């Protein structure tokens, strides 16, 4: 009967810790998803570099080579005059050559900068560099929209981080209280061990070891549930919110297992110390 109560106590504790660690993992997924979304949005801010009508093929090749290897380039696409005309006809259904007798569109490059350079200041630097090339006629991008998007994304990302920090503190408090209640039932054993001369570490060790193992098992269970949730959202609902890169996966696994170990270790240590310092009279009163 005592063994069954012991098992039930640790099983309840493991389930409680697993639920909280699932929340921690979910917060990690939310933050990584938000960062990925911010990066994708920023890397879709195009800079259009239009070329002069008299631009030589060699000049265009030099500019293309430069843009392909520039420090700020994510992707770059060359659009010839004919291709620009074809895209215009496809988009609007009108052929301007029928009315004008010539192709008024310019050859151009569409440059998509890396997320780190997708800001008004960085794009201004890129614009100045582009204008140094003789074959460049104009450099265009929507400054107001770039600035507004960056402001909105930064505020949204900071909001998610603030919510994550608050929920993380709640998770920490829940795990700490769960372990403290578990050790509370053993407070008289702790007191008896201290009376017979056991050192503080000898008393702490079994509680710390069991709870850390409990935390690792709970973390693995939480990761399993989280993986099933992500799989369901991606493959059943068709919503891809979390990029399954090796870096992202390792980050979430490290966060959940690390949180399970650190929180249970710290909570076991603090809870045991609390009862080690308590005298017998106070133990009967709590």
C-alpha positions in Angstrom: 0.0 0.0 0.0 2.8 2.4 0.9 4.6 1.5 -2.4 1.4 2.2 -4.3 1.0 5.6 -2.6 4.7 6.4 -3.4 4.2 5.4 -7.0 1.0 7.5 -7.3 2.7 10.5 -5.8 5.6 10.4 -8.2 3.3 9.6 -11.2 1.1 12.6 -10.3 4.2 14.8 -10.0 5.6 13.5 -13.3 2.3 14.3 -15.1 2.2 17.8 -13.5 5.7 18.5 -14.5 5.2 17.1 -18.0 2.2 19.4 -18.6 4.2 22.5 -17.5 7.2 21.4 -19.7 4.8 21.0 -22.6 3.8 24.6 -22.0 7.5 25.6 -22.0 8.1 23.7 -25.3 5.0 25.4 -26.8 6.4 28.8 -25.9 9.7 27.8 -27.5 7.9 26.8 -30.7 5.9 30.1 -30.6 9.1 32.2 -30.3 10.9 30.3 -33.1 7.8 30.4 -35.3 7.5 34.2 -34.7 11.2 34.7 -35.5 10.9 32.7 -38.7 7.8 34.6 -39.7 9.6 37.9 -39.1 12.5 36.7 -41.2 10.3 35.6 -44.1 8.4 38.9 -44.1 11.6 40.9 -44.1 13.2 38.8 -46.8 10.2 39.5 -49.1 10.8 43.2 -49.2 12.1 43.7 -52.7 14.4 46.4 -54.1 13.9 47.1 -57.8 17.0 48.2 -59.6 16.0 49.5 -63.1 18.7 49.7 -65.8 19.3 52.4 -68.4 18.2 51.7 -72.0 21.8 52.0 -73.2 23.2 49.7 -70.6 25.8 47.3 -72.2 25.6 43.6 -71.7 29.0 43.6 -70.0 27.8 46.2 -67.5 24.7 44.2 -66.7 26.9 41.1 -66.2 29.2 42.9 -63.9 26.2 44.2 -61.8 24.6 40.8 -61.8 27.9 39.2 -60.5 28.2 41.9 -57.9 24.6 41.5 -56.6 24.8 37.7 -56.6 27.7 37.9 -54.1 26.8 41.0 -52.1 26.8 40.7 -48.4 23.2 41.7 -48.1 21.7 39.5 -50.9 19.3 36.7 -50.1 18.1 36.2 -53.7 18.3 38.3 -56.9 16.5 38.0 -60.2 17.3 39.6 -63.5 14.3 40.7 -65.6 15.0 41.5 -69.2 12.9 44.0 -71.2 11.1 41.2 -73.0 10.4 39.3 -69.8 9.1 42.5 -68.1 6.8 43.0 -71.1 5.5 39.4 -70.9 4.8 39.7 -67.2 3.0 43.0 -67.8 0.8 41.5 -70.4 0.1 38.5 -68.2 -0.8 40.7 -65.2 -2.8 43.4 -66.9 -3.9 41.8 -70.2 -2.6 44.7 -72.3 0.3 45.0 -74.6 1.7 48.6 -74.5 3.7 48.0 -77.7 0.5 48.0 -79.7 -0.2 51.6 -78.8 3.4 53.0 -78.4 5.1 51.0 -81.1 8.0 50.1 -78.7 8.6 48.4 -75.4 8.6 51.2 -72.7 9.6 48.8 -69.9 13.1 48.7 -68.5 15.3 45.7 -67.8 15.8 45.4 -64.1 17.0 43.4 -61.1 14.7 42.4 -58.3 16.9 42.2 -55.1 15.6 40.5 -52.0 17.9 41.4 -49.1 18.7 39.3 -46.0 16.4 39.9 -43.0 19.2 41.7 -41.2 19.3 44.4 -44.0 15.6 44.8 -44.4 15.3 48.1 -42.7 15.1 51.7 -44.0 18.7 52.6 -43.0 20.2 49.4 -44.5 18.2 49.7 -47.7 19.4 53.4 -48.0 23.0 52.1 -47.9 22.2 49.5 -50.5 20.5 52.1 -52.7 23.6 54.4 -52.6 25.8 51.4 -53.5 23.6 50.6 -56.5 23.6 54.1 -57.8 27.4 54.0 -58.1 27.0 51.6 -61.1 26.8 53.5 -64.4 24.2 51.2 -65.9 21.7 51.8 -63.1 18.9 54.3 -63.9 16.9 54.1 -60.6 16.6 52.2 -57.4 13.1 51.8 -55.9 11.6 50.4 -52.8 8.6 51.4 -50.6 10.3 53.2 -47.7 7.1 53.9 -45.7 5.9 50.3 -45.9 9.3 48.9 -45.0 9.4 51.2 -41.9 5.8 50.3 -40.9 6.4 46.6 -41.3 9.6 46.7 -39.2 7.8 48.7 -36.5 4.8 46.3 -36.4 6.9 43.2 -36.5 9.2 44.4 -33.7 6.2 45.3 -31.5 4.5 41.9 -32.1 7.7 40.0 -31.4 8.4 41.9 -28.2 4.8 41.2 -27.1 5.2 37.4 -27.7 8.5 37.5 -25.7 6.8 39.3 -22.8 4.0 36.7 -22.8 6.5 33.9 -22.9 8.4 35.3 -19.9 5.3 35.6 -17.8 4.1 32.1 -18.7 7.6 30.8 -18.0 7.5 32.2 -14.5 4.1 30.6 -14.0 5.5 27.3 -15.1 8.5 27.7 -12.8 6.1 28.4 -9.8 3.9 25.4 -10.7 6.8 22.9 -10.9 8.4 24.3 -7.7 5.1 23.9 -5.8 4.5 20.4 -7.1 7.9 19.2 -5.9 7.6 21.1 -2.6 4.3 19.3 -1.9 6.0 16.0 -2.7 8.9 16.6 -0.4 6.5 18.0 2.3 5.1 14.5 2.8 8.7 13.4 3.7 9.6 16.2 6.0 9.7 14.0 9.1 12.0 11.6 7.4 14.3 14.5 6.6 14.1 15.6 10.2 14.9 12.1 11.5 17.9 11.7 9.1 19.3 15.0 10.3 18.9 13.8 14.0 21.0 10.7 13.4 23.8 12.8 11.9 23.2 12.5 8.1 24.9 15.4 6.2 22.8 17.8 4.2 24.0 16.4 0.9 23.2 12.8 2.0 19.6 13.9 2.8 19.2 15.9 -0.3 20.7 13.4 -2.8 17.7 10.9 -3.1 15.2 13.7 -3.4 17.3 15.5 -6.0 18.1 12.4 -8.0 14.5 11.2 -8.1 13.1 14.5 -9.1 15.7 15.2 -11.7 14.9 11.8 -13.3 11.3 12.6 -13.0 12.0 15.9 -14.8 13.8 14.1 -17.6 11.1 11.6 -18.1 8.4 14.3 -18.0 10.4 16.4 -20.5 10.6 13.4 -22.9 6.8 12.9 -22.5 6.2 16.6 -23.1 8.3 16.5 -26.3 6.4 13.5 -27.5 3.1 15.3 -27.1 4.5 18.4 -28.6 5.8 16.5 -31.7 2.3 14.9 -32.1 0.7 18.3 -31.9 3.0 19.8 -34.5 2.5 16.8 -36.8 -1.3 17.1 -36.5 -1.2 20.9 -37.3 1.2 20.4 -40.3 -0.2 17.3 -41.9 -3.8 17.2 -40.9 -4.7 20.9 -40.8 -2.1 21.9 -43.4 -0.8 24.8 -41.3 3.0 25.2 -41.3 3.9 27.5 -38.4 7.1 25.9 -37.2 10.0 25.4 -39.6 11.4 21.8 -38.9 15.1 22.7 -39.2 17.7 20.9 -37.2 18.6 24.1 -35.3 14.9 24.7 -34.3 14.4 21.1 -33.3 17.5 21.0 -31.2 16.6 24.4 -29.6 13.2 23.1 -28.5 14.6 19.8 -27.2 17.4 21.5 -25.3 14.9 24.1 -23.9 12.4 21.4 -22.6 15.0 18.9 -21.3 17.2 21.6 -19.9 14.2 23.3 -18.1 13.1 19.9 -16.8 16.5 19.3 -15.2 17.3 22.8 -14.0 13.8 23.5 -12.5 13.5 20.1 -10.8 17.1 20.3 -9.5 16.6 23.8 -8.1 13.2 23.1 -6.7 14.3 19.8 -4.9 17.4 21.6 -3.5 15.4 24.5 -2.2 12.5 22.4 -0.8 14.8 20.1 1.0 16.8 23.0 2.5 13.5 24.5 3.7 12.7 21.4 5.8 16.4 20.9 6.9 16.3 24.3 8.6 12.9 23.7 10.2 12.6 22.5 13.8 10.1 19.7 14.9 7.5 22.1 16.4 7.1 24.0 13.2 6.8 20.8 11.2 3.7 19.9 13.1 2.2 23.4 12.5 2.5 23.4 8.7 
